[in-house]
């Protein structure tokens, strides 16, 4: 398998934490999210994930948090067919396809990501 070296500043390495936690969850016997996309991305990154010092149990807490946030967002979208979802501090995360799947074309939702204060949200 071909991997790609990732060079990030120390602060930007934290972008990988959520992605890595979801990838760990996907490898569990009974995954909470089963985020195959996160697992596939992590497999293709040449990075020492041990450097992140992800806390023990993060393979459970990170996907549980994501699952709750995803459910609340789905409920909001179901009640508000035309809406904007602002995704703050999202790092490298596959939440938009996870949340958007399954909605009819009648739901018009704009997603905006903002990973740092100097970055303007993009839909």
Residue pairs with C-beta under 8 A, 6 or more apart in sequence:
1 43
1 44
2 44
3 43
3 44
3 45
3 46
4 44
4 45
4 46
5 46
5 47
6 16
6 45
6 46
6 47
8 15
8 16
13 51
13 52
14 52
14 91
15 91
15 92
15 115
16 45
16 47
16 49
16 52
16 91
16 92
17 52
17 54
17 58
17 62
17 91
18 62
18 66
18 90
18 91
18 92
18 93
19 38
19 41
19 42
19 91
19 92
19 93
19 94
20 38
20 42
20 49
20 52
20 54
21 54
21 58
21 59
21 61
21 62
21 63
22 33
22 35
22 38
22 39
22 62
22 63
22 66
22 93
22 94
23 35
23 38
23 39
23 41
23 42
23 43
24 54
24 58
24 59
25 31
25 32
25 33
25 34
25 35
25 59
25 60
25 62
25 63
26 33
26 34
26 35
26 36
26 38
26 39
27 39
28 59
31 63
32 60
32 63
32 64
32 67
33 63
33 66
33 67
33 98
35 63
35 94
35 98
37 94
37 97
38 94
41 92
41 94
42 49
55 61
66 93
66 95
69 95
70 95
70 98
70 99
73 85
73 99
74 99
76 83
76 85
77 83
77 85
77 99
77 103
77 107
77 109
81 106
81 107
81 108
82 108
82 109
83 108
83 109
83 110
84 109
84 110
84 111
84 112
84 123
85 99
85 109
85 110
85 111
85 112
86 112
86 114
86 121
87 93
87 95
87 96
87 111
87 112
87 113
87 114
88 114
89 114
89 115
90 113
90 114
90 115
91 115
96 111
100 109
100 111
103 109
110 123
111 123
112 121
112 122
112 123
113 121
113 122
114 120
114 121
